[in-house]
Amino acid sequence: MNIRKVFELLHGKRAVNAVISNVILTGAVIVVSLVVLLWAQYRSSAYNEQYGEAMNADIARLKERLAFEYVFYDNSTKQLSVYLINCGTIGNVTIQTVYVKNNTWSSTFSKSQIDLKFMSGTSRPMPQELDIGGEGYFVLSSVGLVTGKSYSVRIVTGRGSIFESMFAA
């Protein structure tokens, strides 16, 4: 090999430009890779947190248990009284919606129309909730039911659990 060619190779600007461009390209790839890695870690921790919250909410909903102690319709006053007990393993059970219906008729009562009272006759301000082992009742006014017919009362709790009982007016 000729000394002149070796000298040109060592002092040539083309070789230096290629090395510099490779170093810049490699650095850019490393930086972009780190940014993607950090973003993926952030998203996975956010998804993990959301999953944990969803699972805890589902477990809480499964722990809710409302038992109907007594459902009574007074034909003279057109009032339906529903007596409940929280027999589940979680407290703070709220009543979101109540549906009273049969095959041909249906009526819906929202949270604002339901005044949950405790067996002492007292009620507490919002949110009205039954603790573990707590007993309470609510009275629905102006419910025009036909005496002798079968109806169902369905309660939807604040966590989304559904409890239903049949009764005869």
C-alpha positions in Angstrom: 0.0 0.0 0.0 1.2 3.4 -0.9 2.0 5.8 1.9 0.3 8.6 0.1 -3.0 6.6 0.2 -2.7 5.9 3.9 -2.0 9.6 4.6 -5.1 10.6 2.6 -7.2 8.0 4.4 -6.2 9.3 7.8 -6.6 12.9 7.0 -9.6 12.7 4.8 -12.7 14.7 5.7 -15.0 12.0 4.4 -14.1 9.5 7.1 -14.6 12.1 9.9 -18.0 13.1 8.6 -19.2 9.5 8.5 -18.1 8.9 12.1 -19.7 12.1 13.4 -23.0 11.4 11.6 -23.0 7.8 13.0 -22.4 9.1 16.5 -25.2 11.7 16.2 -27.6 9.1 14.8 -26.7 6.6 17.6 -27.3 9.3 20.2 -30.6 10.2 18.8 -31.8 6.6 18.7 -30.7 6.2 22.4 -32.5 9.3 23.5 -35.7 8.4 21.6 -35.5 4.8 23.1 -35.2 6.3 26.6 -38.2 8.6 26.1 -40.3 5.6 24.8 -39.2 3.5 27.8 -40.2 6.2 30.3 -43.5 6.8 28.6 -44.2 3.0 28.6 -43.4 2.8 32.3 -45.7 5.7 33.1 -48.6 4.2 31.1 -48.2 0.8 32.6 -48.2 2.2 36.2 -51.3 4.3 35.3 -53.0 1.2 33.8 -52.0 -0.8 36.9 -53.5 1.8 39.2 -56.8 2.0 37.2 -57.0 -1.8 37.2 -56.5 -1.9 41.0 -59.3 0.7 41.5 -61.6 -1.2 39.2 -60.9 -4.5 41.0 -61.5 -2.8 44.4 -64.8 -1.4 43.2 -65.9 -4.8 41.9 -64.9 -6.5 45.1 -66.8 -3.9 47.1 -69.9 -4.4 44.9 -69.7 -8.1 45.5 -69.5 -7.6 49.2 -72.8 -5.7 49.2 -75.8 -7.6 50.5 -79.2 -6.0 51.2 -81.9 -8.3 52.5 -85.6 -7.3 52.3 -87.0 -7.7 55.8 -90.5 -6.6 55.0 -92.3 -4.9 52.1 -95.7 -3.5 52.9 -98.2 -1.5 50.7 -100.9 0.5 52.5 -103.8 0.9 50.1 -105.5 3.6 52.0 -102.5 6.0 52.0 -100.9 4.7 48.7 -97.6 4.3 50.4 -95.1 1.4 49.9 -92.8 0.8 52.9 -89.6 -1.2 52.3 -87.6 -2.5 55.3 -84.0 -3.5 54.6 -80.9 -4.8 56.4 -77.3 -4.6 55.3 -76.1 -8.2 55.8 -73.0 -7.8 53.7 -69.4 -7.3 54.7 -69.1 -3.7 53.6 -70.6 -0.6 54.9 -71.7 2.7 53.3 -74.4 1.1 51.2 -76.4 3.8 49.5 -79.6 3.5 47.6 -79.4 5.1 44.1 -82.7 4.1 42.4 -85.8 2.1 43.3 -88.0 0.4 40.7 -91.5 -0.8 41.5 -93.1 -2.9 38.7 -95.1 -5.8 37.5 -95.9 -7.2 34.0 -97.8 -4.2 32.8 -96.7 -1.3 35.0 -93.5 0.3 36.2 -92.5 3.3 38.3 -89.0 4.7 39.1 -87.8 6.6 42.1 -84.5 8.4 42.2 -82.1 9.0 45.0 -83.7 12.4 45.7 -87.1 10.8 46.3 -85.9 8.2 48.7 -85.5 9.2 52.4 -83.7 6.3 54.1 -84.7 6.2 57.8 -83.3 4.0 60.5 -85.3 1.8 62.8 -85.3 4.6 65.4 -87.2 6.7 62.9 -84.3 9.1 62.3 -82.5 9.8 59.1 -79.2 11.4 58.5 -78.4 13.9 55.8 -76.9 12.9 52.5 -75.3 10.5 51.8 -77.8 8.2 53.4 -76.1 4.9 53.9 -76.5 1.7 55.7 -73.5 0.4 57.7 -72.7 -3.2 58.2 -75.6 -4.8 60.1 -77.6 -1.6 59.8 -81.3 -1.7 59.4 -83.4 0.9 57.8 -86.5 1.6 55.7 -87.9 4.0 53.2 -91.5 4.9 52.3 -92.5 5.7 48.7 -95.5 7.9 48.5 -98.2 8.1 45.8 -97.6 4.6 44.5 -100.9 3.4 43.0 -100.8 -0.3 43.2 -103.7 -2.7 42.6 -104.5 -4.8 45.7 -104.0 -8.5 45.2 -101.5 -8.2 42.3 -97.9 -9.2 42.5 -95.1 -6.6 42.1 -91.4 -6.5 42.4 -89.2 -3.9 44.1 -85.7 -3.5 42.7 -83.1 -1.5 44.4 -79.9 -0.3 42.7 -77.1 0.7 45.1 -74.5 3.5 44.6 -72.0 0.8 43.7 -74.3 -0.7 41.1 -75.5 -3.8 42.9 -79.1 -4.9 42.2 -81.4 -6.4 44.8 -84.9 -7.5 44.1 -87.9 -8.8 46.0 -91.4 -9.8 45.1 -94.5 -8.8 47.1 -98.3 -8.7 46.9 -100.1 -5.4 47.2 
